[in-house]
Amino acid sequence: MAFQKRIAVLGSTGSIGIQTLDIIRKYPGFFKAQILTARSSSDLLIRQALEFQPEAVVVTSRDAWQVVRDALEGTPVQVLYGNDSIAEVLAWDTVDLVLNALVGFIGLEPSLAALSNHKILALANKESLVAGGHLVLREATAGKGSILPVDSEHSAVFQCLRGEQATIEKIILTASGGPFFRHSARELESITKAEALDHPTWNMGAKVTVDSATLMNKGLEVIEAYWLFGQPLSRIEVMIHPQSLIHSMVQFTDGTIKAQMGYPDMHLPILYALSFPRRMDYPDAPRMELAHFRSMEFHMPPADRFPCLEMAYQAMKTGGNTPCVLNAANEVAVDAFLHERLNFTAIPKLISQTLEKVSYIADPTFSILKETHEEAQRVAQILLASY
Ligand code: MG
């Protein structure tokens, strides 16, 4: 049997986690789910543990941990509790690759732990790089750990760059534009939660779907690309491409543009990251019927109606703890929108007010970033009360 990669799936009950387990299920000879972690979705985690028989599961909500522990009693699966246990299992020799599918700032610490333990980090948690990119990169270059992008745009760029000995002229990240790309400023005022969660091309978790609708997702991805590919912001562009068939592009200094294409399906970038440096067969993936596509559109991002994208560029230009503040405020704003306490168009307003109120720190350590994150969330919550 081929070498089997043993995988820790952080956030196994979320959208990316579930799709990662779909891939592991299809390739039992190649991949093994070694660790599963979840916060509170105990029923699904129990089903996953019974099916995949991991070495351990880690649950970070205390109530859910008790439920999972009782359900898995008498099985060989260890049931551990808390964020500290996540850091602990990432040091185990039985883990080869860490797929970080956590959502939000909470993903940063396990990203650092994976790299400091010399694991391959398959990164779906973009907030790790947004909030703490300098720390993640430092950890990756200091040791034997490596980072593989799972985000579809960055997987596309990564694939375009393979085999190239070339200078990058620009990276072109594509964006579907979300469901409201053609809405007027007036129409954006009255968007509901259900409308925002109905993404035209991608099937994703709630937070990233709302981020796609505001274009903050693309802003976070610009920062992610900055760290992953070491390019200045002036060489990272965004194009709206509503069909989501080109997942991103790289333009080289001879004018050539390479694009990576496929139907929008997160299983593909997940499989690529898990199997890298191989490209594995995937007979189940529907093949693109090129003759069905009469046109592919590209548009400049509508900055006036979607200020989040430019706010992300500005935050990264400022640097220091500013992208961390941006991310923290966005987490609060999106959560408030999902709980119907904030209008869609108030999301960027709340973020920009928070950015004004949290003080700047130039080269933050992890513990300073944690304080920044908490402070920014507190400030955003206080501001939220006046909406
Ligand atoms: Mg993406």
Residues whose N, C-alpha, C, O or C-beta is under 5 A from the ligand:
A	BS01	MG	D151 S152 E153
